[in-house]
Amino acid sequence: MKLYTFPPAPNPKRLDIFIAEKGIEIETITVDLMAGEHRKAPYLSINPWGTVPALVLDDGTLMTEVIGMLYYLEELYPEVPLLGSDTVSRAQILSWDHRCFFEGFSSVAEVLRNSSEAFVDRALPGPISYAQIPDLVERGRKRIHGFYHVLDKHLEGKPFMVGDTFTVADIAAYVFVNFSGWVKETIPDDCQYLLAWYQKVSERPSVKS
Ligand SMILES: N[C@@H](CCC(=O)N[C@@H](CS)C(=O)NCC(=O)O)C(=O)O
């Protein structure tokens, strides 16, 4: 299989941390988003959505969603379970991954993509052109802070997002907080549980690398 990716970007980072935690190796091709390589040939013939990461299996199957790739790789490499070891924990991990993506990542993207000159007429990822809506920037910042507090409340008295071990839910929450730094937001001082958890997760070799 081949992984098309751009390591500095948040969705590729979710996958990179997962792969590092598993200790697996996947052939990787860098698609330079800064140079616009994702919006032209040959990449568009590999992934017509023009997003990264993309995983192409040996039989040609294309995967474009990180959560699908994580699910696939977890089945292939079950050691170091990162998607839970029973039905309930797996459901909770997937639920938190979804919330981090839907509420966390999208709030940061709302700020970034509606304010930065780099995203003029590209306010949403993918091949369709969408105009920026500057009024969404303030709302996005409010949503980021709302989600910091959701995570802080959830993490009170817990070592990790779900259960006693590091999972995909921690990866998603970590990448959200990290991504929020792109729009110069940081965890507020009144989120002590989130701050302590973030500090701890930042020390993991998979995250540091
Ligand atoms: N739904 C996709 C999202 C992928 C995505 O939005 N990737 C961003 C980088 S983090 C991208 O490719 N952006 C390209 C663009 O902005 O045009 C997933 O789960 O991986």
The ligand as a MOL file (V3000), in Angstrom:
LIG
                    3D

  0  0  0     0  0            999 V3000
M  V30 BEGIN CTAB
M  V30 COUNTS 20 19 0 0 0
M  V30 BEGIN ATOM
M  V30 1 N -12.1700 13.9070 5.5680 0
M  V30 2 C -10.7420 13.8850 5.3850 0
M  V30 3 C -10.2080 15.2870 5.5520 0
M  V30 4 C -8.9210 15.4710 4.8300 0
M  V30 5 C -8.5260 16.9310 4.7710 0
M  V30 6 O -9.3650 17.8430 4.8900 0
M  V30 7 N -7.2200 17.1500 4.6040 0
M  V30 8 C -6.6970 18.4810 4.4580 0
M  V30 9 C -5.3490 18.5760 5.1510 0
M  V30 10 S -5.5390 18.4600 6.9080 0
M  V30 11 C -6.4920 18.7620 2.9840 0
M  V30 12 O -6.1560 17.8630 2.2440 0
M  V30 13 N -6.6860 19.9880 2.5420 0
M  V30 14 C -6.5050 20.3060 1.1720 0
M  V30 15 C -7.0410 21.6540 0.8280 0
M  V30 16 O -7.1320 22.4600 1.7230 0
M  V30 17 O -7.3380 21.9150 -0.3140 0
M  V30 18 C -10.1090 12.9230 6.3670 0
M  V30 19 O -10.7630 12.3780 7.2250 0
M  V30 20 O -8.9050 12.6760 6.2510 0
M  V30 END ATOM
M  V30 BEGIN BOND
M  V30 1 1 1 2
M  V30 2 1 2 3
M  V30 3 1 2 18
M  V30 4 1 3 4
M  V30 5 1 4 5
M  V30 6 2 5 6
M  V30 7 1 5 7
M  V30 8 1 7 8
M  V30 9 1 8 9
M  V30 10 1 8 11
M  V30 11 1 9 10
M  V30 12 2 11 12
M  V30 13 1 11 13
M  V30 14 1 13 14
M  V30 15 1 14 15
M  V30 16 2 15 16
M  V30 17 1 15 17
M  V30 18 2 18 19
M  V30 19 1 18 20
M  V30 END BOND
M  V30 END CTAB
M  END
